[in-house]
C-alpha cells in the first residue's frame, strides 16, 4: 500500500501569529515537505492545481519536476489535474515529459477543480463540466496510446495526424486516478477505463464516501477489469498529532477554527465525528485510519493533508516526521495483514505496468470493449461446443 | 395508504405564533385528508432546533450534520409540506431560507406545499406571493393557490379570526386533494413524463448511474 501527502498549496495566515508566508516561501515549503516525505519513508507527494490566489501551484509539472530532481524514490502525483480546463494535448505532453525526467515516478489524478470562474478564465463552460472531463480524458488516453491521432470532438480544435511528444516512457502511459467528491459519472468513468478512483474523503461524511467507492467498485467489476474488491481505491485523510490527545487538540484548534473551507463552522469535536479528521496521538491516528477499510474495503493509496490552514512549516515538517516514522510503518504492516491475497496491495506503478508487457489491457484505449468482445466469443464458442 | 405530512416551521420565540399557525394548518390538512378516506400523519421540523446545525452545514460548503441529513430525508420523503415562517425585515426569516438553501435542488420536485407566514401587521401579507411562492416555484414544488397569512390581529375573534380559519381550511383542502391524488398517468402515453425531475433528498448517492457508453457518445473523437 502507498502512503503519502497531498497539498492544496494554500497561502493562509497563521492565526496564532497573524503572519502570512510569501508565495516564494510557500512554494519552497511545498518542496521541503515533499523532500521530507521521501526522507521519512512516505511513498507519494501530490500537488493541487489552482489558478487563483490564495493558492500557489498553478504549474504542477514545474513543481513536481523540481522535486523529481531532488528525490530518488518518491512518487509524484496530482490532486487534482484539471481535465476540464486544461488542453488534453498539453497534459499528455507535460506529464510524459515529467515521466521521462523522473524515471517513471509519475501518476495523475483527474479532477474538475473547486473554482467556478476557472472555466471562463480558460474559455470553457462550467455547465459542460462532465462532458469536458469525458471528452478530454478520452483524447488524453488516445494521445498516450496511439502513435498518430486523428481527432474531432466538441471542445478543442481538431487534430490531423498528430503525434504527442515525447511518447510515454517505455511506451507505458502514466497510471491515472479520477477524483470526485460527489459525481457518480466520474466514478463510472474511472470504472469504465479500469483506472483508479480517489475520494477526497476529508470534507464529507464517511457514509457518502462509502457510497461513491462502492459505486466505483461495482462498475469496475461490471466492465470486466476484475472483481469489485480488486478495484484501485485511494482516500484522503487529515490528521494532527502530538504526544497526548489534549496537546494535539490544544495546538491544532486555532488552525481548525480559522481554516479555509470549514473554519468558523462546526466545532473541532463535531467535525472529527462527522469526517475522518483525527487530532490526537499517533496511536489514535493508526486506529482511525485502519478503520477506513471497514467502509471502503481494502484500498491501495492513502494520502494525508498536513500543510494547510496556516500551520507553520516547522510544525508541518514535524507532522510529516511523526507520520512517516511512527504511524505509516504500523499502518503498512496492519493493512497488509488484513488484505486478502487476491486484492492488490499497491496501485499500478511504472515498473508493474512495464512488467505486464505490451499486450496488457491498459494499453487499450477502451479495455472494457475488449473484455466484452472476449466474453461474447467465449459464449459463442461454448454455444458451438454445446451444439456439436 | 397513510399520507405523510411534514411541517417546517421557523418560529423563534416559545410559544411561537408561527408554530401555532403551523399546528392549525396541520390539523386542518389531517382532517381534510381523512375526509377523503385516507389516513395522515404529521411530523414537525422546528428549524430553531436545527439553527446551529444549519450554520455548520453552510460553513463547511454543504457537509450535512447528522441532524440536517435526517431533516432532509424527512422532507423529501413526505407526501405534502406545510412551510411556515415569521416575516423578518419584509421577507421570510434567514433561518427559514437557510433550511431551503441546504436542501438538494431536487428535494421538493413535484411536492404539494402550503406556504404560510406570520407577522405583526397585515401590511406584510404579500410576502407570501413575492418571497415564498417564487422560492418554492424555483424548487419545482407545487404550491397551492391559497397562501395562509396571519397577522397578530387574526388570532383574535371576529371577522379577522374567521377569515384566517376559512383560509386555513381552503388551503388544507387544496393540499389534501393533491396529496391523495393518484398518479394516473400511463407510462409512455404522457408527453414529457420521462423528463420530470425525480425528487431526491441528495443524502444518498443516486446509484442509477448513466452507462459510460452514453456519456462518451459524441466525445470519442
Interface residues (C-beta under 8 A of the other chain):
Chain A: X130 X131 X134 X135 X138 X139 X142 X149 X150 X151 X152 X153 X154 X182 X184 X185 X187 X188 X189 X191 X192 X203 X204 X205 X208 X211 X212 X215 X219 X223 X261 X262 X263 X264 X265 X266 X270 X271 X274 X275 X368
Chain B: X55 X56 X57 X58 X59 X60 X61 X63 X64 X65 X66 X69 X204 X205 X206 X207 X209 X210 X211 X212 X215 X216 X218 X219 X220 X221
